[in-house]
Each structure stands twice: as structure tokens, then as C-alpha cells.
Amino acid sequence: EPALQGGMLLGASGGVIGPGIFAAYVAQAYAFNLTAALAFRRYGLLAPVLLRLAYYLVWHVAYGNFLA
């Protein structure tokens, strides 16, 4: 997944990923994975799975429909 999303970043930045774009991607990915890990520790295996599905629902399904 990061390789596919990184391609979008590369295209959006004109072929060069600067340190600011890279830092923003790392911060967002770290925050999401930390949230998933904390949800797993507190609520079990189903919690991070549902968290990821909710993320996909918002960004890939609902938001994607507005772009098409």
C-alpha cells in the first residue's frame, strides 16, 4: 500500500518528493498505525480491522465518488 500511495505523492509533487511531503506522509501513517495498535490492545483483533475498513470507506469509497 505505501508504494501505491507513494506513486500518487510523486505525481502530485511534480516528480520530486520533498522532505515536507515525506514527513507529512510518515506522520499520518504513524498516527494511524499507532491508533490501530492501541485499539488492538484495548478491544481485540476486530477493532483495528474495523478501523481500517472505516478509513477505506471514507477515503476510497465516499470521497472517491466525489472525485469521479
MOPAC internal coordinates of N, CA, C and O (Angstrom, degrees):
PM7 1SCF
backbone

  N    0.0000 0     0.00 0     0.00 0    0    0    0
  C    1.4532 1     0.00 0     0.00 0    1    0    0
  C    1.5213 1   112.54 1     0.00 0    2    1    0
  O    1.2310 1   118.00 1   134.27 1    3    2    1
  N    1.3326 1   121.41 1   -45.73 1    3    2    1
  C    1.4674 1   118.75 1   179.13 1    5    3    2
  C    1.5233 1   113.01 1   -59.87 1    6    5    3
  O    1.2310 1   119.89 1   147.31 1    7    6    5
  N    1.3227 1   117.81 1   -32.69 1    7    6    5
  C    1.4583 1   119.11 1   178.96 1    9    7    6
  C    1.5194 1   110.94 1   -66.20 1   10    9    7
  O    1.2310 1   120.16 1   140.24 1   11   10    9
  N    1.3200 1   117.30 1   -39.76 1   11   10    9
  C    1.4576 1   120.48 1   178.88 1   13   11   10
  C    1.5251 1   111.22 1   -68.75 1   14   13   11
  O    1.2310 1   120.18 1   137.60 1   15   14   13
  N    1.3206 1   117.27 1   -42.40 1   15   14   13
  C    1.4536 1   120.07 1   179.17 1   17   15   14
  C    1.5195 1   111.13 1   -71.54 1   18   17   15
  O    1.2310 1   120.29 1   148.14 1   19   18   17
  N    1.3031 1   117.05 1   -31.86 1   19   18   17
  C    1.4584 1   120.95 1   176.85 1   21   19   18
  C    1.5191 1   111.83 1   -63.81 1   22   21   19
  O    1.2310 1   120.41 1   146.25 1   23   22   21
  N    1.3339 1   116.82 1   -33.75 1   23   22   21
  C    1.4549 1   120.28 1   176.02 1   25   23   22
  C    1.5167 1   112.12 1   -62.95 1   26   25   23
  O    1.2310 1   120.59 1   142.51 1   27   26   25
  N    1.3228 1   116.48 1   -37.49 1   27   26   25
  C    1.4583 1   120.66 1   177.29 1   29   27   26
  C    1.5261 1   110.24 1   -66.76 1   30   29   27
  O    1.2310 1   120.46 1   139.77 1   31   30   29
  N    1.3240 1   116.72 1   -40.23 1   31   30   29
  C    1.4634 1   120.22 1   177.17 1   33   31   30
  C    1.5239 1   110.71 1   -63.57 1   34   33   31
  O    1.2310 1   120.73 1   139.04 1   35   34   33
  N    1.3030 1   116.21 1   -40.96 1   35   34   33
  C    1.4629 1   120.51 1  -179.43 1   37   35   34
  C    1.5282 1   110.72 1   -63.53 1   38   37   35
  O    1.2310 1   120.49 1   137.43 1   39   38   37
  N    1.3202 1   116.66 1   -42.57 1   39   38   37
  C    1.4566 1   120.21 1   178.52 1   41   39   38
  C    1.5191 1   112.51 1   -67.42 1   42   41   39
  O    1.2310 1   120.42 1   141.00 1   43   42   41
  N    1.3306 1   116.80 1   -39.00 1   43   42   41
  C    1.4616 1   120.95 1  -178.35 1   45   43   42
  C    1.5247 1   111.93 1   -71.08 1   46   45   43
  O    1.2310 1   120.28 1   154.57 1   47   46   45
  N    1.3089 1   117.08 1   -25.43 1   47   46   45
  C    1.4621 1   119.76 1  -176.71 1   49   47   46
  C    1.5268 1   112.89 1   -97.44 1   50   49   47
  O    1.2310 1   119.93 1  -168.06 1   51   50   49
  N    1.3128 1   117.73 1    11.94 1   51   50   49
  C    1.4625 1   120.44 1   177.36 1   53   51   50
  C    1.5152 1   113.56 1    77.05 1   54   53   51
  O    1.2310 1   119.73 1  -155.49 1   55   54   53
  N    1.3071 1   118.12 1    24.51 1   55   54   53
  C    1.4611 1   121.48 1   176.26 1   57   55   54
  C    1.5134 1   115.19 1    95.63 1   58   57   55
  O    1.2310 1   120.10 1   174.36 1   59   58   57
  N    1.3219 1   117.41 1    -5.64 1   59   58   57
  C    1.4642 1   120.43 1  -179.58 1   61   59   58
  C    1.5261 1   108.81 1  -130.11 1   62   61   59
  O    1.2310 1   120.88 1   -57.30 1   63   62   61
  N    1.2942 1   115.91 1   122.70 1   63   62   61
  C    1.4659 1   119.87 1   176.18 1   65   63   62
  C    1.5205 1   106.96 1   -93.87 1   66   65   63
  O    1.2310 1   121.26 1   -67.38 1   67   66   65
  N    1.3138 1   115.19 1   112.62 1   67   66   65
  C    1.4564 1   120.52 1   179.50 1   69   67   66
  C    1.5136 1   111.59 1   -81.35 1   70   69   67
  O    1.2310 1   120.36 1    -7.86 1   71   70   69
  N    1.3071 1   116.92 1   172.14 1   71   70   69
  C    1.4559 1   120.32 1  -178.54 1   73   71   70
  C    1.5262 1   112.69 1   -64.05 1   74   73   71
  O    1.2310 1   119.76 1   148.65 1   75   74   73
  N    1.3258 1   118.06 1   -31.35 1   75   74   73
  C    1.4617 1   120.12 1   179.83 1   77   75   74
  C    1.5143 1   112.43 1   -67.69 1   78   77   75
  O    1.2310 1   120.28 1   136.24 1   79   78   77
  N    1.3388 1   117.07 1   -43.76 1   79   78   77
  C    1.4613 1   121.20 1   178.33 1   81   79   78
  C    1.5165 1   110.11 1   -66.76 1   82   81   79
  O    1.2310 1   120.38 1   138.33 1   83   82   81
  N    1.3106 1   116.88 1   -41.67 1   83   82   81
  C    1.4612 1   120.34 1   178.48 1   85   83   82
  C    1.5251 1   110.88 1   -63.09 1   86   85   83
  O    1.2310 1   120.09 1   136.71 1   87   86   85
  N    1.3105 1   117.44 1   -43.29 1   87   86   85
  C    1.4684 1   121.12 1   179.53 1   89   87   86
  C    1.5257 1   111.31 1   -64.43 1   90   89   87
  O    1.2310 1   120.10 1   141.70 1   91   90   89
  N    1.3313 1   117.42 1   -38.30 1   91   90   89
  C    1.4653 1   120.48 1   178.06 1   93   91   90
  C    1.5188 1   110.75 1   -65.16 1   94   93   91
  O    1.2310 1   120.03 1   138.78 1   95   94   93
  N    1.3122 1   117.55 1   -41.22 1   95   94   93
  C    1.4675 1   121.29 1   178.25 1   97   95   94
  C    1.5279 1   110.95 1   -64.77 1   98   97   95
  O    1.2310 1   120.38 1   135.21 1   99   98   97
  N    1.3151 1   116.87 1   -44.79 1   99   98   97
  C    1.4690 1   120.81 1  -179.91 1  101   99   98
  C    1.5224 1   110.46 1   -64.08 1  102  101   99
  O    1.2310 1   119.66 1   138.41 1  103  102  101
  N    1.3233 1   118.25 1   -41.59 1  103  102  101
  C    1.4672 1   121.55 1  -179.97 1  105  103  102
  C    1.5249 1   110.72 1   -63.59 1  106  105  103
  O    1.2310 1   120.05 1   136.35 1  107  106  105
  N    1.3161 1   117.51 1   -43.65 1  107  106  105
  C    1.4647 1   120.40 1  -179.97 1  109  107  106
  C    1.5169 1   110.69 1   -67.18 1  110  109  107
  O    1.2310 1   119.68 1   136.15 1  111  110  109
  N    1.3161 1   118.22 1   -43.85 1  111  110  109
  C    1.4607 1   121.45 1  -179.53 1  113  111  110
  C    1.5205 1   110.96 1   -65.37 1  114  113  111
  O    1.2310 1   120.05 1   138.78 1  115  114  113
  N    1.3207 1   117.52 1   -41.22 1  115  114  113
  C    1.4625 1   121.08 1   179.10 1  117  115  114
  C    1.5322 1   110.88 1   -64.14 1  118  117  115
  O    1.2310 1   120.59 1   135.70 1  119  118  117
  N    1.3277 1   116.48 1   -44.30 1  119  118  117
  C    1.4676 1   119.96 1  -179.55 1  121  119  118
  C    1.5241 1   111.12 1   -63.22 1  122  121  119
  O    1.2310 1   120.21 1   138.18 1  123  122  121
  N    1.3191 1   117.20 1   -41.82 1  123  122  121
  C    1.4593 1   119.56 1  -179.80 1  125  123  122
  C    1.5208 1   111.02 1   -66.91 1  126  125  123
  O    1.2310 1   119.93 1   135.85 1  127  126  125
  N    1.3148 1   117.74 1   -44.15 1  127  126  125
  C    1.4696 1   120.52 1  -179.40 1  129  127  126
  C    1.5179 1   111.84 1   -68.00 1  130  129  127
  O    1.2310 1   119.88 1   144.97 1  131  130  129
  N    1.3217 1   117.83 1   -35.03 1  131  130  129
  C    1.4571 1   120.60 1   176.06 1  133  131  130
  C    1.5333 1   110.54 1   -65.12 1  134  133  131
  O    1.2310 1   120.63 1   137.99 1  135  134  133
  N    1.3231 1   116.41 1   -42.01 1  135  134  133
  C    1.4629 1   120.47 1   177.13 1  137  135  134
  C    1.5273 1   110.79 1   -61.97 1  138  137  135
  O    1.2310 1   119.94 1   137.33 1  139  138  137
  N    1.3170 1   117.73 1   -42.67 1  139  138  137
  C    1.4603 1   121.46 1   178.49 1  141  139  138
  C    1.5292 1   110.95 1   -63.48 1  142  141  139
  O    1.2310 1   120.06 1   139.67 1  143  142  141
  N    1.3294 1   117.48 1   -40.33 1  143  142  141
  C    1.4641 1   120.64 1   179.12 1  145  143  142
  C    1.5249 1   111.38 1   -66.31 1  146  145  143
  O    1.2310 1   120.48 1   138.36 1  147  146  145
  N    1.3200 1   116.68 1   -41.64 1  147  146  145
  C    1.4605 1   119.81 1   178.33 1  149  147  146
  C    1.5273 1   111.38 1   -66.67 1  150  149  147
  O    1.2310 1   120.25 1   141.50 1  151  150  149
  N    1.3258 1   117.13 1   -38.50 1  151  150  149
  C    1.4657 1   120.39 1   176.84 1  153  151  150
  C    1.5224 1   110.33 1   -64.33 1  154  153  151
  O    1.2310 1   120.02 1   140.89 1  155  154  153
  N    1.3284 1   117.56 1   -39.11 1  155  154  153
  C    1.4581 1   121.04 1   177.85 1  157  155  154
  C    1.5214 1   111.16 1   -62.63 1  158  157  155
  O    1.2310 1   120.35 1   133.90 1  159  158  157
  N    1.3238 1   116.94 1   -46.10 1  159  158  157
  C    1.4658 1   120.19 1  -178.64 1  161  159  158
  C    1.5218 1   111.88 1   -64.24 1  162  161  159
  O    1.2310 1   120.37 1   144.57 1  163  162  161
  N    1.3224 1   116.90 1   -35.43 1  163  162  161
  C    1.4556 1   119.62 1  -175.48 1  165  163  162
  C    1.5300 1   113.42 1   -86.95 1  166  165  163
  O    1.2310 1   120.47 1   139.98 1  167  166  165
  N    1.3587 1   116.71 1   -40.02 1  167  166  165
  C    1.4638 1   119.70 1  -171.25 1  169  167  166
  C    1.5209 1   115.08 1  -116.84 1  170  169  167
  O    1.2310 1   119.36 1   173.13 1  171  170  169
  N    1.3213 1   118.83 1    -6.87 1  171  170  169
  C    1.4578 1   120.24 1   178.48 1  173  171  170
  C    1.5201 1   112.57 1   101.65 1  174  173  171
  O    1.2310 1   121.70 1     6.76 1  175  174  173
  N    1.3247 1   114.36 1  -173.24 1  175  174  173
  C    1.4638 1   121.71 1  -171.33 1  177  175  174
  C    1.5231 1   113.73 1   -66.52 1  178  177  175
  O    1.2310 1   119.65 1   146.24 1  179  178  177
  N    1.3012 1   118.27 1   -33.76 1  179  178  177
  C    1.4553 1   120.43 1  -175.71 1  181  179  178
  C    1.5342 1   112.51 1   -68.79 1  182  181  179
  O    1.2310 1   119.67 1   151.47 1  183  182  181
  N    1.3167 1   118.23 1   -28.53 1  183  182  181
  C    1.4617 1   121.75 1  -175.89 1  185  183  182
  C    1.5378 1   113.28 1   -62.32 1  186  185  183
  O    1.2310 1   118.27 1   128.68 1  187  186  185
  N    1.3255 1   120.90 1   -51.32 1  187  186  185
  C    1.4691 1   118.26 1   179.27 1  189  187  186
  C    1.5264 1   112.97 1   -67.97 1  190  189  187
  O    1.2310 1   120.29 1   151.60 1  191  190  189
  N    1.3225 1   117.04 1   -28.40 1  191  190  189
  C    1.4644 1   119.66 1   176.44 1  193  191  190
  C    1.5284 1   109.85 1   -65.30 1  194  193  191
  O    1.2310 1   120.63 1   134.18 1  195  194  193
  N    1.3328 1   116.40 1   -45.82 1  195  194  193
  C    1.4559 1   120.25 1   178.02 1  197  195  194
  C    1.5188 1   111.69 1   -66.60 1  198  197  195
  O    1.2310 1   120.22 1   145.65 1  199  198  197
  N    1.3129 1   117.19 1   -34.35 1  199  198  197
  C    1.4609 1   121.14 1   176.36 1  201  199  198
  C    1.5264 1   110.58 1   -62.19 1  202  201  199
  O    1.2310 1   120.26 1   134.51 1  203  202  201
  N    1.3137 1   117.11 1   -45.49 1  203  202  201
  C    1.4710 1   121.45 1   179.09 1  205  203  202
  C    1.5282 1   110.72 1   -65.45 1  206  205  203
  O    1.2310 1   120.08 1   138.60 1  207  206  205
  N    1.3288 1   117.46 1   -41.40 1  207  206  205
  C    1.4614 1   120.36 1   178.88 1  209  207  206
  C    1.5253 1   111.42 1   -64.65 1  210  209  207
  O    1.2310 1   120.17 1   141.02 1  211  210  209
  N    1.3248 1   117.28 1   -38.98 1  211  210  209
  C    1.4656 1   120.68 1   177.20 1  213  211  210
  C    1.5283 1   110.16 1   -64.83 1  214  213  211
  O    1.2310 1   120.26 1   140.32 1  215  214  213
  N    1.3194 1   117.11 1   -39.68 1  215  214  213
  C    1.4678 1   121.88 1   177.09 1  217  215  214
  C    1.5293 1   110.33 1   -60.73 1  218  217  215
  O    1.2310 1   120.53 1   133.17 1  219  218  217
  N    1.3340 1   116.60 1   -46.83 1  219  218  217
  C    1.4586 1   120.52 1   178.71 1  221  219  218
  C    1.5183 1   111.58 1   -64.30 1  222  221  219
  O    1.2310 1   120.55 1   141.56 1  223  222  221
  N    1.3279 1   116.56 1   -38.44 1  223  222  221
  C    1.4624 1   120.04 1   179.80 1  225  223  222
  C    1.5227 1   110.96 1   -60.17 1  226  225  223
  O    1.2310 1   120.63 1   136.75 1  227  226  225
  N    1.3250 1   116.40 1   -43.25 1  227  226  225
  C    1.4596 1   119.86 1  -178.75 1  229  227  226
  C    1.5233 1   111.47 1   -71.73 1  230  229  227
  O    1.2310 1   119.76 1   126.35 1  231  230  229
  N    1.3329 1   118.07 1   -53.65 1  231  230  229
  C    1.4594 1   120.83 1  -169.94 1  233  231  230
  C    1.5242 1   114.75 1   -84.46 1  234  233  231
  O    1.2310 1   119.75 1   149.61 1  235  234  233
  N    1.3272 1   118.07 1   -30.39 1  235  234  233
  C    1.4618 1   119.53 1  -175.37 1  237  235  234
  C    1.5195 1   113.14 1  -103.18 1  238  237  235
  O    1.2310 1   119.99 1   157.43 1  239  238  237
  N    1.3152 1   117.62 1   -22.57 1  239  238  237
  C    1.4570 1   119.48 1  -178.84 1  241  239  238
  C    1.5230 1   110.18 1  -105.79 1  242  241  239
  O    1.2310 1   119.64 1   117.07 1  243  242  241
  N    1.3179 1   118.28 1   -62.93 1  243  242  241
  C    1.4526 1   121.28 1  -175.51 1  245  243  242
  C    1.5359 1   111.46 1   -67.23 1  246  245  243
  O    1.2310 1   120.16 1   127.55 1  247  246  245
  N    1.3198 1   117.29 1   -52.45 1  247  246  245
  C    1.4635 1   120.80 1  -179.02 1  249  247  246
  C    1.5240 1   111.29 1   -68.27 1  250  249  247
  O    1.2310 1   120.37 1   144.44 1  251  250  249
  N    1.3293 1   116.89 1   -35.56 1  251  250  249
  C    1.4653 1   120.97 1   178.48 1  253  251  250
  C    1.5078 1   112.75 1   -61.93 1  254  253  251
  O    1.2310 1   120.10 1   147.89 1  255  254  253
  N    1.3306 1   117.42 1   -32.11 1  255  254  253
  C    1.4573 1   120.48 1   178.84 1  257  255  254
  C    1.5267 1   111.41 1   -67.51 1  258  257  255
  O    1.2310 1   119.77 1   151.69 1  259  258  257
  N    1.3140 1   118.05 1   -28.31 1  259  258  257
  C    1.4574 1   120.78 1   178.41 1  261  259  258
  C    1.5292 1   111.47 1   -75.70 1  262  261  259
  O    1.2310 1   120.06 1   155.28 1  263  262  261
  N    1.3055 1   117.50 1   -24.72 1  263  262  261
  C    1.4629 1   121.37 1  -179.07 1  265  263  262
  C    1.5171 1   112.75 1   -82.63 1  266  265  263
  O    1.2310 1   120.76 1   154.63 1  267  266  265
  N    1.3208 1   116.16 1   -25.37 1  267  266  265
  C    1.4835 1   120.03 1  -175.67 1  269  267  266
  C    1.5004 1   112.84 1   -79.88 1  270  269  267
  O    1.2310 1   120.10 1   180.00 1  271  270  269

